[in-house]
Amino acid sequence: MRAVRRARTVGRGAVANTATPASILGAAQGPRKTRVAAVSIVSNSVLIGLKVVAGVITGSIAILTEAVHSSIDLVASVIAYFSVRKADEPADEDHMYGHAKVENMAAAIEGMLILVGAGVIVYESVRRLAVGAEIDAIFLGIAVIGLSAVTNGFVSTYLYRQARRTDSPALEGDAAHLRTDALTSVGVLVGLLLVEVTGVVELDSLTALVVAVAIIFAGVRILERSSRVLVDETLPAAELEAIRAAIEGHDAGELIGFHKLRARRAGSRRYIDLHVQFRPGTTLERAHEVSHELQAEISTRVRGADVLIHLEPGGNAIG
C-alpha cells in the first residue's frame, strides 16, 4: 500500500469532519458494568459484617483493620457503581464531550480512600503496640479472614476480567481494591497463625502495619494512573502508532499527508483529532468520504475511538 507522508507544517484551513459513535459502544456496555459493580457491593457488605463480628469477639486489631479496609472497599464499590452509570450517559449541553471522565475521577477517589484506610490502620496498630492488647477466640478470626481472602480473590478476578472487557477505569480501581484486600487478608491470616503458634500478641499489630504499607502502594498506583487521564496525558505509544498505521496504510490516492495528531483518554473512550491533507483538486465530497473511511479504520485498531478529522488542501504544506 502507498505510504502517506506526515506533514511538518500547518496548511491552509479546511472544514472539520467526523466523529466515531463511541457512545453507542458505551451504552451497550453500561448495564454490564453496573451489574459487575453491584456484585462488588454485595460481596463487601457481607464481608464487613463478618469481619466486625470476628474482630469484636477476638479483639484482633488486624481483623478490625481488615473490616475498616473492607468498609473503604464498600465505599469505593458504591462510587464505582454510580460512576459507571453516570459515565455512560450521553453528551448534553453542559458536557459536550460526554461524562466518561467520571470513571477516572471515581478511580482517583478510590485511590485516596485506600490511603485514608492505610492511615487508620497505621494509627490503630501503633496505639495497640504502645498500650498492649489481647486476642481471644483466634480460630474464629482465622476462619473469617480465610473466607475473606478467598472471596475477595474470586471477586477481584471477576472484576478485573470485566474491567478489561469493558475498558472501565472505575471497575479496574474497584478490582484493585479487592485484590489488595485479598492479599492483606492473607497477611493478616499469617499474623494470626503466628500469634497462635508463638503467643506473641504484638505480631498482630506488626502484621497490620505491613498490611498498611501494601495498601499505601496500591493507593498511590491507582492515584497515579487516574491522574494521568484527568490531566489529558496522551495515549500510549502503541495506540498512537496504530493510529498512524491506519492512516499511512490507507490506499486513497487523494490522501497525501497528515499532521497535528492529538489523542487523549476519558474513561473507556479515546478522543483523537488530526489534520489530513488531500491533493489539489480533490472535491469536498471525496475528501469527506475518505475521512469517513479513515475514521472507520482507526476505530477498528483503537478501541473506543472518537475521531475528529480536519480537512486541508495539500499544496506547499507538505514538508
VEXDRENMI-536078 format. One record per residue (C-alpha): residue in one letter; y, z, x. Coordinates in steps of 0.5 Angstrom, whole numbers, padded with zeros to 4 digits, always signed. Each point is the difference from the previous one (the first is absolute). Last residue first. Layout:
N
AYZX ...
This chain:
319
G+0038+0009+0015 I+0000-0003-0007 A+0007+0000-0004 N+0002-0007+0002 G-0002-0003-0007 G-0006+0004-0003 P+0003+0002-0007 E-0001+0007-0003 L-0004+0003-0005 H+0000+0008-0001 I-0007+0002-0001 L-0002+0007-0004 V-0007+0003+0001 D-0003+0006-0004 A-0006+0001+0004 G-0006+0005-0003 R-0005-0002+0005 V+0002-0005+0006 R-0004-0006+0001 T-0001-0003-0007 S+0007+0002-0002 I+0003-0004+0006 E-0004-0006-0002 A+0003+0001-0007 Q+0007+0001+0002 L+0000-0006+0005 E-0003-0004-0006 H+0006+0002-0004 S+0005-0002+0005 V-0003-0007+0001 E+0001-0001-0008 H+0007+0003+0001 A+0001-0005+0006 R-0002-0006-0004 E+0004+0002-0006 L+0006+0001+0005 T-0001-0007+0003 T-0001-0001+0007 G+0005-0005+0003 P+0001+0004+0007 R-0007+0003+0002 F-0001+0007-0003 Q+0002+0007+0003 V-0003+0007-0003 H+0004+0006+0000 L-0004+0007-0001 D-0002+0006-0004 I-0006+0004-0001 Y-0001+0006-0004 R-0007+0004+0001 R-0003+0004-0006 S-0004+0006+0000 G+0005+0005+0000 A+0007-0004+0003 R-0002-0004+0006 R+0005-0004+0004 A+0001-0007+0003 R+0005-0005+0003 L+0000-0007+0003 K+0006-0002+0002 H-0003-0007+0002 F-0003-0006-0003 G-0002-0007+0002 I-0001-0008-0001 L-0003+0000-0007 E+0000-0007-0003 G-0006-0002+0002 A-0004+0006-0004 D-0006+0002+0004 H+0001+0007+0000 G-0003+0003+0006 E+0006+0003+0003 I+0002+0003-0006 A-0007+0004-0001 A+0000+0001+0007 R+0007+0004+0000 I-0002+0004-0006 A-0007+0002+0003 E+0004+0002+0007 L+0005+0004-0004 E-0007+0004-0003 A-0003+0001+0007 A+0007+0002+0003 P+0000+0006-0005 L+0006-0001-0006 T+0007+0002+0002 E+0002+0007-0001 D+0004+0001-0006 V+0003+0007+0001 L-0005+0003-0006 V-0006-0004+0003 R+0001+0003+0007 S+0001+0007-0004 S-0007-0001-0003 R-0004+0000+0006 E+0004+0005+0004 L-0001+0005-0006 I-0007-0001-0001 R-0001+0001+0008 V+0004+0006+0000 G-0004+0003-0006 A-0007-0001+0003 F+0003+0003+0007 I+0002+0006-0004 I-0006+0001-0004 A-0004+0000+0007 V+0004+0005+0003 A-0001+0004-0007 V-0007+0000+0001 V+0000+0003+0007 L+0004+0006-0003 A-0005+0001-0006 T-0005+0000+0005 L+0004+0006+0004 S+0001+0003-0006 D-0008+0001-0002 L-0002+0001+0007 E+0004+0006+0000 V-0006+0003-0004 V-0004+0001+0006 G-0007+0002-0003 T-0003-0005+0004 V-0005-0004-0004 E+0003+0001-0007 V+0007-0001+0003 L-0002-0007+0004 L-0003-0002-0007 L+0007+0001-0003 G+0003-0004+0006 V-0005-0006-0001 L+0002+0000-0007 V+0007+0000+0001 G-0001-0006+0005 V-0004-0004-0005 S+0005+0002-0005 T+0006-0003+0004 L-0004-0007+0001 A-0001+0000-0008 D+0008+0002-0001 T+0002-0005+0005 R-0004-0006-0003 L+0003+0003-0007 H+0007-0001+0003 A-0001-0007+0003 A-0003-0002-0007 D+0006+0002-0003 G+0004-0004+0005 E-0004-0006-0001 L+0001+0000-0007 A+0007+0000+0001 P+0000-0005+0005 S-0004-0005-0005 D-0003-0006+0002 T-0004-0001-0006 R-0007-0001+0003 R+0002+0004+0007 A+0003+0006-0005 Q-0007+0000-0004 R-0004+0000+0006 Y+0004+0006+0003 L+0000+0004-0007 Y-0008-0001+0000 T+0000+0003+0007 S+0005+0005-0002 V-0005+0002-0006 F-0006+0001+0004 G+0003+0004+0006 N+0003+0004-0005 T-0006+0002-0004 V-0004+0001+0006 A+0005+0005+0004 S+0002+0003-0007 L-0008+0002-0001 G+0000+0003+0007 I+0006+0004-0001 V-0003+0003-0007 A-0006+0001+0003 I+0002+0003+0007 G+0005+0005-0004 L-0005+0002-0005 F-0004+0002+0007 I+0005+0004+0002 A+0000+0005-0005 D+0005+0004+0003 I+0006-0001+0006 E+0004+0005+0003 A+0007-0001+0002 G+0005+0002+0006 V+0007+0001+0000 A+0002-0004+0006 L-0005-0005-0001 R+0001-0001-0007 R+0007-0001+0001 V-0001-0006+0005 S-0005-0003-0005 E+0005+0001-0006 Y+0005-0003+0004 V-0004-0006+0003 I-0003-0002-0007 V+0007+0000-0004 G+0003-0004+0006 A-0006-0005-0001 G+0001-0001-0007 V+0007-0002+0001 L-0002-0005+0005 I-0005-0003-0005 L+0005+0000-0006 M+0005-0004+0005 G-0006-0005+0001 E-0001+0000-0008 I+0008-0001-0001 A+0000-0006+0005 A-0006-0003-0004 A+0004+0000-0006 M+0005-0003+0003 N-0004-0006+0002 E-0003+0000-0007 V+0007+0000-0003 K+0001-0006+0005 A-0003-0005-0005 H+0005+0001-0006 G+0002-0007-0001 Y+0005-0004+0005 M+0005-0001-0006 H+0000+0008-0001 D+0006+0001-0004 E+0000-0006-0005 D-0008+0001+0000 A-0006-0002+0004 P-0007+0001-0003 E-0003+0007+0000 D-0006+0000+0005 A+0004+0005+0005 K+0001+0005-0006 R-0008+0001-0002 V-0002+0000+0008 S+0006+0006+0001 F-0003+0004-0006 Y-0007+0001+0002 A+0002+0000+0007 I+0005+0006-0001 V-0005+0003-0004 S-0005-0001+0006 A+0005+0003+0005 V+0001+0006-0005 L-0008+0001+0000 D+0000-0001+0007 I+0005+0006+0001 S-0004+0004-0004 S-0006-0002+0004 H+0003+0003+0006 V+0002+0006-0003 A-0007+0001-0002 E-0002-0002+0007 T+0005+0006+0002 L-0004+0005-0004 I-0006-0002+0003 A+0002+0001+0007 I+0004+0006-0002 S-0007+0003-0002 G+0000+0006-0005 T-0007-0002-0003 I+0002+0001-0007 V+0007-0002+0000 G-0002-0006+0004 A-0006-0002-0004 V+0004+0000-0006 V+0006-0004+0003 K-0005-0005+0003 L-0004-0001-0007 G+0006-0001-0004 I+0003-0005+0006 L-0006-0004+0000 V+0000-0002-0007 S+0007-0002+0000 N+0000-0004+0006 S-0006-0004-0003 V+0004-0001-0007 I+0006-0003+0004 S-0004-0004+0005 V-0003-0004-0006 A+0006-0001-0004 A+0003-0003+0007 V-0006-0005-0001 R+0001-0001-0007 T+0008-0002+0001 K-0002-0005+0006 R-0005-0004-0005 P+0005+0000-0005 G+0006-0003+0004 Q-0005-0005+0004 A+0002-0005-0005 A+0007+0001-0001 G+0000+0000+0008 L-0003-0007+0000 I+0005-0003-0005 S+0006+0004+0004 A-0002-0005+0006 P+0003-0006-0004 T+0002-0003+0006 A+0007-0002+0001 T+0003-0007+0000 N+0006-0004+0003 A+0007+0002+0002 V+0005-0006+0001 A+0003-0003+0006 G+0005+0002+0006 R+0001-0004+0006 G-0005+0002+0006 V-0001+0006+0004 T-0002+0000+0007 R-0007+0001+0003 A-0004-0004-0004 R-0008+0001+0000 R-0003-0007+0000 V-0006-0002-0005 A-0006-0002+0003 R-0004-0006-0003 M-0007+0001-0002 
